[in-house]
Amino acid sequence: MLKTIRQDLQAVFDRDPAAISRMEVILTYAGFHALLAYRVSHWLKTHGVPFIPRMISQLARWLTGIEIHPSARIGTGFFIDHGMGVVIGETAEIGDYVTLFQGVTLGGTGKERGKRHPTLGNHVVVGAGAKILGGITIGDNVKIGANSVVLKNVSANSTVIGVPARVIKTQGERMPDATMDHINLPDPISDRFLALEQELIELRKKLENRDNPTLR
């Protein structure tokens, strides 16, 4: 567990340019505090300790604003940026080197039992306020735009945005590990409107040429 915690600490420096020193991260980063509490509560949970793991998770929620169920499975190099409002459900599974921004929910869609929370692959980046709901699978190297609502499986190496989320980019090569250029995310609706506007301009020109023989 100590090796995993060291990797979590290193992930902060790898992905947050504001991180200056280990002491600062250990003392002031709520995301790291919540993850540290999760590592302890998950270890206790897997060793059959009752009640205490859940108590630790609720205490961490009260202190950090981040709720991680002790039964969730989280890989190494996990990073929660800022983190207020992050919720990770009981049957959620998260791969290695995943980044979540504030307000992300890995939740269920109802009162069903069994696997009811999402599974995230490796090197996934989830933007602020995004909701990933149900027992779906998010492939490796996926980027999820801010405030998206993901309800279906997403294949690896894709970028998804919207409500409900739709794939706007897929590529065979691996995407960067832990960056999300929210400013320059493609907008397929805007692109379609521009295409329609161009078509209308072309049609208008054709009508003007037909009605005015001198322009032919």
Secondary structure, 3 states (H helix, E strand, C coil): CHHHHHHHHHHHHHHCCCCCCHHHHHHHCHHHHHHHHHHHHHHHHHCCCCCHHHHHHHHHHHHHCCEECCCCEECCCCEECCCCCCEECCCCEECCCCEECCCCEEECCCCCCCCCCCEECCCCEECCCCEEECCCEECCCCEECCCCEECCCECCCEEEECCCCEEEEECCCCCCCCCCCHHHCCCHHHHHHHHHHHHHHHHHHHHHHHHCHHHC
